[in-house]
Each structure stands twice: as C-alpha cells, then as structure tokens.
Amino acid sequence: MDLSIIIPCYNEADNIPKLQTEFFPVVAELAQAQSVEVVFVDDGSTDDTWSALNQTFDEGGVPDVLLKFERHPVNRGLGAAIRTGFATASGEIVVTTDSDGTYQFAEIPALLARLTPEIDMVTASPYHPAGEVAGVPAYRLLLSRGSSIIYRLLVDWRIHTYTALFRVYRRRVIQNVPFESDGFLAGTELLVNGILLGYRAAEYPTILHSRVHGISKAKIARTIWAHLKFQGHILLRRLHLTSPLQLPRTIGG
C-alpha cells in the first residue's frame, strides 16, 4: 500500500455527508496514481457514527480505494484512536486528518507534496506567517497558539504549529517514534518526539477553519495540564536533568 489516510471519529454522524461529498472525491483522485486505503477509527461514539460510516461507505464501495473500519467499544481519546489507526494502516505514507474538515480535505494533495525526499513528516501550520485562521473560537486559539509558542521555544523555532492533527508521516516515523498520550496531546507529542529523535519536519502553511457541525471534543483543562507536564519534561531534558537518551513521556492527556 502506498498511502494510508486515517480519520479518527467521535460522535461525528453529522459530518459523514461532508466526508462523502468533500473527502472521497480527493481520495478517488489520489487513487488514480497510487494505491490508497482509508482507515476510519470510531472512538466509542454514542451517536450513529458507526452505522453511518458503514452504510455510507462500505456498502456502496469506493472504486480503487480500500476501506478499513475500526471501533473502540468506549471512548478512549484522540491519541488512542490515532494509535489504533497506525496499527491498522499499511501505507508507506500515512496521513492523519480531522473528520470535520477544519483543514479542508482538498488540501491533502498539497500536504503530500511537501513530503520531499529529505523530509520525514509534514504538519499543517495555520500559525505560519503564510497560514491563516478563519472563524475559530478564541479559547481554542489561546490553547493551541499559546502551546505552539512554548514548543517553538523548547524544541524548534522554525516550526510554528505543534497542535494540528492534519499531518503526513513516513512509515518509519510511526513505527519508531513513541507517544504515550491517549488524549489531544498525542499529535504534539508525536511531532516533538520525532524532532528530538532527529526526524526532519516541515510545515504546510494553510487555513484552520471553524467546525461546521458538532462541537469540539477537546477537554480544555485536562489538555492544558497535559501540555504543561509535557513541556516540563522537555525543559528538564534540555537542562540535562534527565537522561539525554530518554524521550519526554506523558501519561493520559
């Protein structure tokens, strides 16, 4: 398999039509040049997400695209859903993206184009000088942008956004870079640990849009605390108060 696209879902039944009309045309275009699979991970949804995914996509089929469906019996968190997606995916290149289209699906080909031979992972970057934010609530920006500024100081100033799920990785990254969080910290942890292990990251400046259907699932206080703990571990490593070979670790988040 050349390309895997992982989409974590939690109570996203209202966004299934958006996936059908906006996501799958992009996938069909990508499948003309390479083998493509899509991995849906339903993270214990309590609405009709699971049945809607299967009825909309599995029964009708999508030409030249392999579909895989994974389900957690209870909600375990975004990081756990990503981990399940990684374990299921078989592509040499792996994309992760939100199910709500806050980063537009039509930009997946442009994101992939940034994965040049010398790059191991590419992250969407609305906080890049060439990026933009459109209609996103201020409290979300405060958490995301503020955290990214701290990570820029601690890890790599050249990376402007550390909190996006919209990413592309080479298989060696998802196989070799650990992350402990089961929550919203997971994407940041994966990017940071990858950089600290010497994998090369690049940015794709883009627009972060406001969610149209549903509400954000982020638990603000818990996520802030998880970021602060992780940032503390990074700082200790930078000060050589922990082993230089020991990756920053976090639990929960």
C-alpha angles and dihedrals in degrees: 000000000000102000134022123188116197121201118185113204132193119171092337101140091126091057097053092092089052090054090050096049102033108023106041097051086059091048091048090054092049090049091062090072104030145011111277135189129185119210117199115194114193104200099207098298117192095201129063096287096117097048092041092053093050096042095045100044113013100050096045095037127211115247115248093357124107112219123203126186124200126179135195112210089220133021108275102168140262095285092053090049091051090049091052089048092051091050091052099042119092102183125120086223119043127197124192119197140167118259093223097063096238082146104044115249090221088071095063093095091051091048090052091049089064090062095092120173093269094051127082101186138012125203129197110247121197089164093059112109088251093047130086144201121220123195098330115152114260094237091059091050092049091057098040101040094040092051092047092053090055092048090050089057094045103038120013125345091201092069111077101183124046101163106063122116091199100097146132124219137183112238092249089064096054090043097049108027114082126211125180106192121104090191140061093300090071098089092049092046092051093050094045095046090047092054092046090052091054102259113145118243131194134183133235108206108219146142123279107210130200117258112260101195128035128356134283113271095210115127098216104200094043092047093049090051092048091052092048092051092048092047089051091055091050091051091050090052091049089052089049091239088129128043111286088225093054115096118222108265133201136183122215116340 
